[in-house]
Amino acid sequence: MIQELENALNAALEKLKLELPSGFRAQVDAAADLRFGDYQANTAMVLAKRLGMNPRQLATQIIEAIDLGELAEADIAGPGFINFRITKIAWCQKLAELLGDDRLGVALAEPVQTIVVDFSAPNVAKPMHVGHIRSTIIGESLARIAGFLGHQVIKDNHIGDWGTQFGMIIHGWKTLLDQDALDADPVAELLRVYRSVNSLCGENDDIRDICKKELVKLQGGDQENLEIWSKCVELSKAGLQGIYDRLDVSFDYWYGESFYNDRLAPLVDKMIANDAARESDGAICVFFDDDEKLADKPTIVRKADGGFLYATTDLATIDFRVEKWGADQIWYVVGAPQQLHFQQIFAATRKRGLNPEMQHISFGSILGEDRKLMKTRSGDNVQLVDVLEEAVERASKVIEEKNPDMPVTERASIAEIVGIGAVKFAELSQHRMTDYVFNWDRMLALQGDTAPYLQYSSVRVNSIFRKLENGVELDAGRLKITEDGEVHLARMIVRFGEVVPSLLDDFRPNLLANYLLDLAKAFHSFFEACPVLKSEGETQNTRLVLCELTSRVLVKGLELLGIEAPERM
């Protein structure tokens, strides 16, 4: 509808033969205040000063020249805003279109891009903690949205499977490993081993030296150490996969840091040869003399002792993604503290002549009720698996209270969907840069801005169709909107096609979350004001179409957020 209104508005400007700026095209936006209409344009105010005209007089001329047909009615507000109110006939026509549209009005993006999304990226031999929630859930949602818009999306889990910690883990594997504990919970046992050796290193220089030697042996290709390292990676991946399966998160590749080892030395040599890097105090550094922000912040790509750093690996990773996959864009869903690192990496990439569109999609922190970083009582990071277990357990209790006769197996299945959906929505309903408080009661409430409220809304819509004894065949040709509640629900359904393409402008899935809440509220208001099952004829058909489209949009919208909609609750 925005496109149709913009076409009509620009045709009116052309009809008026105004001296418009080169390339000017009027824009229409969803109205901020629905009391004045459905859409609005500030075209008259934008152009009036340039044309030496009174904005309200220009708006009057535009309205007199515009041909909206049966699409909308237009009027003027304030100093020259043009408001458009869509007609009931147009709403019916749009609903008829959407009923036959699997994409629910969402246009495919142009041009189609190959986008690599780098997210989650936990470290091997360590459990995922609550801090991984944001990267994992935001990354998966953005990947789903980009894919739905038609982009070629490649999801890469760049795990930390190489580095100094493996010297400690290998020494601990040889001296402290409990095989029974490893068989029962591999990640927990590897973490125990790592922590024990790390503590010993702080107390005993000899142990620290042994760990360094084990690391050197690993890096040098020692067969025994490589086998231990490989086993650690394999066990860790299996543990991580269990969590990802539960979160309904998937990856196309798990190319960790170790994958790029053989590329690091040739990369640095090439950078030296091309004057992209130079020696400083024995180290090889990239200097950003032409960048005011980074002029005094060079990055090291090879240490004086010959070792490489994260920056080197990240540069090699970008090269691979461009060469292997033809990446047009690379998105890094990583916390805000890494901002400088990515500024340096992106600048170093451009300095080497590569220029994919690179985005650091940063985010804030998750806080406990004390508004400090969420920790256990002992001060450790809260493990992600514990968060998921508690979410499902709490959801199960709520479902049991609301529906005590539900079979145990069905309740367990629904509790999994509701609990994990609640954790995801608590994350995705926030602006990604917002620090938010993790509050169980608020997350799992059936009322308010929560996933259970949206899931319940979907269930409520579906229950209407279950009550139709003889089923129903929806007729797109017999739509007739008469009530305000019908108009507002139609308005919200149509906006799905306007909201989704905007989500990647600043990587904000929270806009979709907020839209779905508005849609659900519009449905509940409609349901109270406009009886569905008690109505008849065209009225019932129209209301059932509204219900059907509400259900489809809720399910698709939740799916883009990575949240499942259950059949019952």
C-alpha positions as CSV (number, residue, x, y, z in Angstrom):
1,M,0.0,0.0,0.0
2,I,2.9,2.3,0.7
3,Q,4.2,1.7,-2.8
4,E,0.7,2.4,-4.3
5,L,0.4,5.7,-2.3
6,E,3.9,6.8,-3.3
7,N,3.1,6.1,-6.9
8,A,0.0,8.2,-6.7
9,L,1.8,11.0,-4.8
10,N,4.6,11.2,-7.3
11,A,2.2,11.2,-10.2
12,A,0.5,14.2,-8.6
13,L,3.8,16.1,-8.3
14,E,4.5,15.4,-12.0
15,K,1.0,16.6,-12.9
16,L,1.7,19.9,-11.1
17,K,4.9,20.4,-13.1
18,L,6.9,21.6,-10.1
19,E,10.6,22.2,-10.4
20,L,11.7,19.2,-8.3
21,P,15.2,18.5,-7.2
22,S,17.0,16.0,-9.4
23,G,16.0,12.4,-8.5
24,F,13.5,13.5,-6.0
25,R,10.8,11.0,-5.0
26,A,8.1,11.5,-2.4
27,Q,7.9,9.0,0.4
28,V,5.0,7.7,2.4
29,D,5.3,6.3,6.0
30,A,3.0,4.5,8.3
31,A,1.1,7.1,10.4
32,A,2.5,7.7,13.9
33,D,-1.0,8.5,15.2
34,L,-3.8,6.4,13.7
35,R,-6.4,9.0,14.7
36,F,-5.3,11.0,11.7
37,G,-5.1,8.2,9.2
38,D,-3.2,5.0,8.2
39,Y,-0.3,6.6,6.3
40,Q,1.3,10.1,6.0
41,A,3.7,12.1,3.9
42,N,5.6,15.2,4.7
43,T,6.3,15.9,1.0
44,A,4.8,19.4,1.0
45,M,7.0,20.5,3.9
46,V,10.1,19.1,2.4
47,L,9.5,20.8,-1.0
48,A,7.8,24.1,0.1
49,K,11.0,25.9,1.3
50,R,12.9,24.8,-1.8
51,L,10.1,26.0,-4.1
52,G,9.4,29.2,-2.1
53,M,5.8,28.1,-1.3
54,N,3.6,27.9,1.8
55,P,3.7,24.1,2.8
56,R,0.0,24.0,3.5
57,Q,-0.9,25.6,0.2
58,L,1.4,23.1,-1.6
59,A,-0.2,20.2,0.3
60,T,-3.6,21.5,-0.9
61,Q,-2.5,21.6,-4.5
62,I,-1.1,18.0,-4.2
63,I,-4.4,16.7,-2.8
64,E,-6.4,18.4,-5.6
65,A,-4.1,16.8,-8.2
66,I,-3.8,13.3,-6.7
67,D,-5.8,10.4,-8.0
68,L,-6.3,7.8,-5.3
69,G,-9.2,6.0,-6.9
70,E,-10.7,3.6,-4.3
71,L,-7.4,3.2,-2.5
72,A,-7.6,6.0,0.1
73,E,-8.9,9.4,1.1
74,A,-6.4,12.2,1.7
75,D,-6.5,15.3,4.0
76,I,-4.1,17.9,5.5
77,A,-3.0,18.2,9.1
78,G,-0.9,20.8,10.9
79,P,1.6,22.8,8.8
80,G,1.2,20.5,5.8
81,F,1.2,16.8,6.6
82,I,-0.7,14.8,4.1
83,N,-2.7,12.0,5.7
84,F,-4.1,9.0,3.9
85,R,-6.9,6.9,5.2
86,I,-7.3,3.6,3.4
87,T,-10.8,2.7,2.3
88,K,-12.7,-0.4,3.4
89,I,-12.9,-1.5,-0.2
90,A,-9.1,-1.3,-0.5
91,W,-8.6,-3.2,2.8
92,C,-10.8,-6.0,1.4
93,Q,-8.8,-6.1,-1.9
94,K,-5.5,-6.3,0.1
95,L,-6.8,-9.1,2.3
96,A,-7.9,-11.1,-0.8
97,E,-4.4,-10.7,-2.2
98,L,-2.7,-11.9,1.0
99,L,-5.0,-14.9,1.3
100,G,-3.4,-16.3,-1.8
101,D,0.2,-15.1,-1.0
102,D,2.5,-17.5,0.8
103,R,4.8,-14.6,1.5
104,L,2.1,-12.6,3.2
105,G,2.9,-9.4,1.3
106,V,6.7,-9.5,1.9
107,A,8.6,-8.6,-1.3
108,L,11.9,-10.3,-2.1
109,A,15.0,-8.1,-1.6
110,E,16.8,-6.6,-4.6
111,P,19.6,-7.2,-5.3
112,V,20.0,-10.7,-3.8
113,Q,23.2,-10.9,-1.8
114,T,25.4,-13.7,-0.4
115,I,25.6,-13.0,3.3
116,V,27.8,-14.8,5.8
117,V,26.5,-14.6,9.4
118,D,29.1,-15.3,12.1
119,F,27.4,-15.8,15.4
120,S,27.4,-17.8,18.7
121,A,31.1,-18.8,18.4
122,P,31.7,-20.5,21.8
123,N,35.0,-21.8,23.0
124,V,35.7,-25.5,22.8
125,A,36.0,-27.3,26.2
126,K,33.9,-24.7,27.9
127,P,30.1,-24.7,28.4
128,M,28.0,-22.0,26.8
129,H,27.0,-19.5,29.4
130,V,24.2,-16.9,29.6
131,G,26.4,-14.4,27.7
132,H,26.1,-16.6,24.6
133,I,22.3,-16.1,24.5
134,R,22.4,-12.8,22.7
135,S,24.8,-13.7,19.9
136,T,23.2,-17.1,19.3
137,I,19.5,-15.9,19.3
138,I,20.0,-12.6,17.5
139,G,22.3,-14.2,14.9
140,E,19.8,-17.0,14.2
141,S,16.9,-14.6,13.9
142,L,18.7,-12.2,11.5
143,A,19.8,-15.2,9.4
144,R,16.2,-16.4,9.1
145,I,15.0,-12.9,8.2
146,A,17.7,-12.4,5.5
147,G,16.9,-15.8,4.1
148,F,13.1,-15.1,4.0
149,L,13.9,-11.9,2.1
150,G,15.6,-14.0,-0.5
151,H,19.3,-13.6,0.3
152,Q,21.7,-16.5,0.1
153,V,22.6,-16.9,3.8
154,I,25.6,-18.9,5.1
155,K,25.7,-19.5,8.8
156,D,29.2,-20.1,10.1
157,N,30.0,-21.0,13.8
158,H,33.6,-19.7,14.2
159,I,34.3,-21.7,17.3
160,G,37.3,-21.1,19.5
161,D,39.1,-24.4,19.0
162,W,42.7,-23.3,19.1
163,G,44.8,-21.3,21.5
164,T,46.7,-21.1,24.7
165,Q,44.0,-22.8,26.8
166,F,44.8,-26.1,25.0
167,G,48.2,-26.4,26.6
168,M,46.4,-26.5,30.0
169,I,43.6,-28.8,28.8
170,I,46.1,-31.3,27.3
171,H,48.2,-31.4,30.4
172,G,45.0,-31.9,32.5
173,W,43.8,-34.6,30.2
174,K,47.1,-36.5,30.7
175,T,47.2,-36.0,34.5
176,L,43.8,-35.2,36.0
177,L,41.1,-36.6,33.7
178,D,38.2,-38.6,35.2
179,Q,37.1,-41.0,32.4
180,D,33.7,-41.8,34.0
181,A,33.0,-38.1,34.5
182,L,34.1,-37.4,30.9
183,D,31.7,-40.1,29.6
184,A,28.8,-38.7,31.7
185,D,29.2,-35.0,30.8
186,P,32.2,-34.3,28.6
187,V,32.0,-30.5,28.6
188,A,31.7,-30.3,32.4
189,E,34.7,-32.6,32.9
190,L,36.8,-30.6,30.4
191,L,35.9,-27.4,32.2
192,R,36.9,-29.0,35.6
193,V,40.2,-30.1,34.1
194,Y,40.9,-26.7,32.6
195,R,40.0,-24.8,35.8
196,S,42.1,-27.1,38.0
197,V,45.2,-26.8,35.8
198,N,44.7,-23.0,35.5
199,S,44.6,-22.8,39.2
200,L,47.8,-24.8,39.5
201,C,49.5,-22.6,37.0
202,G,48.9,-19.6,39.2
203,E,50.6,-21.4,42.1
204,N,53.4,-23.3,40.3
205,D,55.7,-21.9,37.6
206,D,56.8,-25.5,36.7
207,I,53.2,-26.4,35.8
208,R,52.8,-23.3,33.7
209,D,56.0,-24.2,31.8
210,I,54.7,-27.8,31.2
211,C,51.5,-26.4,29.8
212,K,53.4,-24.1,27.4
213,K,55.5,-27.1,26.2
214,E,52.3,-29.1,25.6
215,L,50.9,-26.2,23.5
216,V,54.2,-26.0,21.5
217,K,54.0,-29.7,20.8
218,L,50.4,-29.4,19.7
219,Q,51.2,-26.5,17.4
220,G,54.2,-28.5,16.1
221,G,52.0,-31.4,15.1
222,D,52.7,-33.9,17.9
223,Q,50.5,-36.9,17.2
224,E,49.4,-37.6,20.8
225,N,48.5,-34.0,21.5
226,L,46.7,-33.6,18.2
227,E,44.6,-36.7,19.1
228,I,43.7,-35.3,22.5
229,W,42.9,-31.9,20.9
230,S,40.7,-33.6,18.3
231,K,38.8,-35.6,20.9
232,C,38.2,-32.4,22.9
233,V,36.8,-30.6,19.9
234,E,34.6,-33.6,19.0
235,L,33.2,-33.9,22.5
236,S,32.6,-30.2,22.8
237,K,30.8,-30.0,19.4
238,A,28.5,-32.9,20.4
239,G,27.6,-31.0,23.7
240,L,27.1,-27.8,21.8
241,Q,24.9,-29.5,19.2
242,G,22.6,-30.7,21.9
243,I,22.0,-27.1,23.0
244,Y,21.6,-25.8,19.4
245,D,19.1,-28.5,18.7
246,R,17.1,-27.5,21.7
247,L,17.2,-23.8,20.6
248,D,16.4,-24.8,17.0
249,V,19.6,-23.1,15.9
250,S,21.5,-24.5,13.0
251,F,24.8,-23.8,11.2
252,D,26.0,-24.6,7.6
253,Y,29.6,-24.7,8.7
254,W,31.7,-25.0,11.9
255,Y,35.0,-23.5,10.6
256,G,36.8,-22.8,13.9
257,E,40.1,-20.9,14.4
258,S,42.1,-24.1,13.7
259,F,40.8,-24.3,10.2
260,Y,42.8,-21.2,9.2
261,N,46.2,-22.1,10.8
262,D,47.9,-22.9,7.5
263,R,46.7,-19.6,6.0
264,L,48.2,-17.3,8.6
265,A,51.9,-17.2,7.6
266,P,51.2,-16.8,3.9
267,L,48.7,-14.0,4.7
268,V,51.2,-12.0,6.8
269,D,53.9,-12.5,4.2
270,K,51.6,-11.2,1.5
271,M,50.6,-8.2,3.6
272,I,54.3,-7.3,4.1
273,A,54.9,-7.6,0.4
274,N,51.9,-5.4,-0.5
275,D,52.8,-2.8,2.2
276,A,49.6,-3.5,4.0
277,A,51.7,-4.3,7.1
278,R,55.1,-3.5,8.4
279,E,57.6,-4.3,11.1
280,S,57.5,-2.5,14.5
281,D,59.7,-3.6,17.4
282,G,60.0,-7.1,15.9
283,A,56.2,-7.5,15.4
284,I,54.3,-7.1,12.2
285,C,51.6,-4.5,12.5
286,V,48.9,-2.9,10.4
287,F,48.9,0.9,10.7
288,F,45.9,3.1,9.8
289,D,47.6,6.4,9.1
290,D,44.7,7.6,6.9
291,D,42.0,6.8,9.4
292,E,41.6,9.5,12.1
293,K,39.9,7.1,14.6
294,L,42.5,4.4,14.3
295,A,45.6,6.5,13.5
296,D,47.1,5.7,17.0
297,K,45.6,2.2,17.2
298,P,47.6,-0.2,15.0
299,T,46.8,-4.0,15.2
300,I,49.4,-6.7,15.4
301,V,49.1,-9.6,12.9
302,R,52.3,-11.4,14.0
303,K,54.0,-11.1,17.3
304,A,57.8,-10.7,17.7
305,D,58.1,-14.3,18.7
306,G,56.4,-15.4,15.5
307,G,53.0,-16.2,17.0
308,F,49.7,-15.1,15.4
309,L,46.7,-13.4,17.0
310,Y,42.9,-13.3,16.7
311,A,43.3,-10.4,14.2
312,T,45.4,-12.6,11.9
313,T,42.8,-15.4,12.0
314,D,39.9,-13.0,11.4
315,L,41.6,-11.6,8.3
316,A,42.3,-15.0,7.0
317,T,38.6,-15.9,7.7
318,I,37.4,-12.9,5.7
319,D,39.7,-13.9,2.7
320,F,38.3,-17.4,2.8
321,R,34.6,-16.2,3.0
322,V,35.1,-14.0,0.0
323,E,37.1,-16.5,-2.1
324,K,35.2,-19.6,-1.2
325,W,31.6,-18.3,-0.9
326,G,31.7,-15.0,-2.8
327,A,30.5,-13.2,0.3
328,D,28.9,-9.8,-0.5
329,Q,28.3,-9.1,3.2
330,I,29.7,-10.5,6.4
331,W,27.9,-10.0,9.6
332,Y,29.5,-10.5,13.0
333,V,27.0,-10.8,15.8
334,V,29.4,-10.1,18.7
335,G,29.2,-8.1,21.9
336,A,29.9,-4.3,22.0
337,P,33.3,-4.7,23.8
338,Q,34.8,-6.0,20.6
339,Q,34.0,-2.8,18.7
340,L,37.6,-1.6,18.3
341,H,38.8,-5.1,17.2
342,F,36.3,-5.1,14.3
343,Q,37.0,-1.5,13.3
344,Q,40.7,-2.6,12.9
345,I,39.9,-5.8,11.1
346,F,37.5,-4.0,8.7
347,A,40.0,-1.3,8.0
348,A,42.8,-3.8,7.5
349,T,40.7,-5.7,5.0
350,R,39.9,-2.6,3.0
351,K,43.6,-1.7,3.1
352,R,44.4,-5.0,1.4
353,G,42.0,-4.3,-1.4
354,L,39.0,-6.4,-0.3
355,N,35.7,-4.7,0.3
356,P,32.8,-6.9,1.2
357,E,30.2,-5.1,3.2
358,M,31.2,-5.9,6.8
359,Q,29.0,-5.3,9.8
360,H,29.7,-5.6,13.5
361,I,26.2,-6.3,14.9
362,S,26.9,-5.5,18.5
363,F,24.7,-5.9,21.6
364,G,24.5,-5.1,25.3
365,S,24.5,-7.3,28.4
366,I,22.1,-9.5,30.3
367,L,21.7,-8.4,33.9
368,G,20.5,-10.1,37.0
369,E,17.8,-8.6,39.3
370,D,20.5,-6.6,41.0
371,R,21.1,-4.9,37.6
372,K,24.6,-6.3,37.5
373,L,26.0,-8.9,35.0
374,M,24.0,-12.1,35.6
375,K,26.1,-14.5,37.7
376,T,25.6,-17.5,40.0
377,R,26.0,-16.9,43.8
378,S,29.6,-18.2,43.5
379,G,30.3,-15.5,40.9
380,D,30.5,-17.9,38.0
381,N,28.8,-17.3,34.7
382,V,25.3,-18.8,34.6
383,Q,25.4,-21.8,32.2
384,L,23.0,-21.6,29.2
385,V,21.8,-25.1,29.7
386,D,20.7,-24.2,33.2
387,V,18.8,-21.2,31.9
388,L,16.9,-23.4,29.4
389,E,16.2,-26.1,32.0
390,E,14.7,-23.6,34.4
391,A,12.7,-21.9,31.7
392,V,11.1,-25.2,30.7
393,E,10.5,-26.2,34.3
394,R,8.8,-22.9,35.1
395,A,6.7,-23.1,31.9
396,S,5.6,-26.6,32.8
397,K,4.3,-25.4,36.2
398,V,2.3,-22.5,34.6
399,I,0.8,-24.9,32.1
400,E,-0.2,-27.4,34.8
401,E,-1.9,-24.6,36.7
402,K,-3.8,-23.4,33.7
403,N,-4.6,-26.8,32.2
404,P,-4.3,-29.5,35.0
405,D,-5.9,-32.2,32.8
406,M,-3.4,-32.0,30.0
407,P,-1.5,-35.3,29.6
408,V,2.1,-35.3,31.0
409,T,3.8,-36.0,27.7
410,E,1.9,-33.2,25.9
411,R,2.6,-30.8,28.8
412,A,6.3,-31.6,28.6
413,S,6.3,-30.9,24.8
414,I,4.5,-27.6,25.2
415,A,6.6,-26.5,28.1
416,E,9.7,-26.9,26.0
417,I,8.2,-24.7,23.3
418,V,6.9,-22.1,25.7
419,G,9.9,-22.0,28.0
420,I,12.5,-21.7,25.3
421,G,10.3,-19.3,23.3
422,A,10.1,-17.1,26.4
423,V,13.9,-16.9,26.7
424,K,14.2,-16.0,23.0
425,F,11.5,-13.4,23.0
426,A,12.9,-11.7,26.1
427,E,16.1,-11.3,24.1
428,L,14.6,-10.3,20.8
429,S,12.0,-7.9,22.1
430,Q,14.8,-5.6,23.3
431,H,16.8,-3.2,21.2
432,R,20.0,-5.2,20.8
433,M,22.1,-2.5,22.4
434,T,19.9,-2.4,25.5
435,D,21.2,-4.0,28.8
436,Y,18.1,-5.9,30.1
437,V,17.2,-7.6,33.4
438,F,16.5,-11.3,33.1
439,N,13.1,-11.7,34.9
440,W,11.5,-15.1,35.0
441,D,8.0,-14.1,36.0
442,R,7.8,-11.4,33.4
443,M,9.2,-13.6,30.6
444,L,6.6,-16.4,31.2
445,A,3.5,-14.3,31.8
446,L,0.5,-15.0,29.6
447,Q,-0.3,-11.3,29.6
448,G,2.1,-8.5,28.6
449,D,4.9,-8.3,26.1
450,T,6.0,-11.9,26.1
451,A,6.3,-15.0,23.9
452,P,3.6,-16.9,25.8
453,Y,1.2,-14.1,25.1
454,L,1.9,-14.3,21.4
455,Q,1.8,-18.1,21.4
456,Y,-1.5,-18.0,23.3
457,S,-2.8,-15.6,20.7
458,S,-2.0,-18.1,18.0
459,V,-3.7,-20.9,19.9
460,R,-6.7,-18.8,20.4
461,V,-7.1,-18.1,16.7
462,N,-6.7,-21.7,15.9
463,S,-9.4,-22.7,18.4
464,I,-11.9,-20.7,16.4
465,F,-11.4,-23.0,13.4
466,R,-11.5,-26.1,15.6
467,K,-15.0,-25.2,16.7
468,L,-16.4,-25.1,13.2
469,E,-18.2,-28.4,13.0
470,N,-18.3,-28.7,9.2
471,G,-15.0,-26.9,8.5
472,V,-14.9,-23.8,6.3
473,E,-13.9,-22.7,2.8
474,L,-12.6,-19.2,2.8
475,D,-13.8,-17.0,-0.1
476,A,-11.5,-14.2,-1.1
477,G,-14.3,-12.8,-3.3
478,R,-16.8,-12.3,-0.5
479,L,-15.1,-9.9,1.8
480,K,-16.9,-7.0,3.4
481,I,-15.3,-4.9,6.2
482,T,-17.8,-2.8,8.2
483,E,-16.5,-2.6,11.8
484,D,-13.6,-0.5,13.3
485,G,-12.2,-3.7,14.9
486,E,-12.0,-5.4,11.5
487,V,-10.4,-2.3,9.9
488,H,-7.7,-2.2,12.6
489,L,-6.9,-5.9,12.4
490,A,-6.7,-5.6,8.6
491,R,-4.4,-2.7,8.9
492,M,-2.0,-4.6,11.3
493,I,-2.0,-7.7,9.0
494,V,-1.0,-5.6,6.0
495,R,1.8,-4.0,7.9
496,F,3.7,-7.3,8.1
497,G,4.8,-6.8,4.5
498,E,6.1,-3.3,5.4
499,V,7.8,-4.2,8.7
500,V,9.9,-7.3,7.6
501,P,11.9,-5.6,4.8
502,S,12.9,-2.8,7.3
503,L,14.3,-5.2,9.9
504,L,17.8,-5.4,8.3
505,D,18.2,-1.6,8.0
506,D,19.7,-1.5,11.5
507,F,19.6,-5.2,12.3
508,R,16.6,-4.9,14.7
509,P,14.5,-8.0,15.1
510,N,12.9,-6.2,18.1
511,L,10.8,-4.2,15.5
512,L,9.3,-7.5,14.4
513,A,8.7,-8.5,18.0
514,N,6.9,-5.2,18.7
515,Y,4.9,-5.5,15.6
516,L,3.7,-9.0,16.5
517,L,2.6,-7.7,19.9
518,D,0.6,-5.0,18.2
519,L,-1.0,-7.5,15.9
520,A,-1.9,-9.8,18.8
521,K,-3.5,-6.9,20.7
522,A,-5.4,-5.9,17.6
523,F,-6.7,-9.5,17.2
524,H,-7.9,-9.7,20.9
525,S,-9.7,-6.3,20.5
526,F,-11.3,-7.6,17.3
527,F,-12.3,-10.9,18.9
528,E,-14.0,-9.1,21.8
529,A,-15.9,-6.6,19.5
530,C,-16.6,-8.7,16.5
531,P,-18.2,-12.2,17.1
532,V,-16.9,-14.7,14.6
533,L,-18.7,-18.0,15.2
534,K,-22.1,-16.2,15.9
535,S,-21.9,-14.2,12.7
536,E,-23.1,-15.4,9.3
537,G,-22.6,-15.0,5.5
538,E,-20.2,-12.4,4.2
539,T,-19.6,-11.1,7.7
540,Q,-18.5,-14.5,9.0
541,N,-16.4,-15.2,5.9
542,T,-14.6,-11.8,6.3
543,R,-13.9,-12.4,10.0
544,L,-12.6,-15.9,9.4
545,V,-10.3,-14.6,6.7
546,L,-9.0,-12.0,9.2
547,C,-8.5,-14.8,11.7
548,E,-6.7,-17.0,9.1
549,L,-4.3,-14.3,8.1
550,T,-3.7,-13.3,11.7
551,S,-2.7,-16.9,12.4
552,R,-0.4,-17.1,9.4
553,V,1.4,-13.9,10.2
554,L,1.8,-14.8,13.9
555,V,3.3,-18.2,13.0
556,K,5.6,-16.8,10.3
557,G,6.6,-13.8,12.4
558,L,7.4,-16.1,15.4
559,E,9.3,-18.4,13.1
560,L,11.5,-15.6,11.9
561,L,12.3,-14.9,15.5
562,G,13.1,-18.7,16.0
563,I,10.1,-19.3,18.1
564,E,7.6,-22.1,17.6
565,A,3.8,-21.6,17.9
566,P,2.2,-24.6,19.7
567,E,-1.2,-26.0,18.8
568,R,-2.4,-26.0,22.4
569,M,-1.4,-24.3,25.7
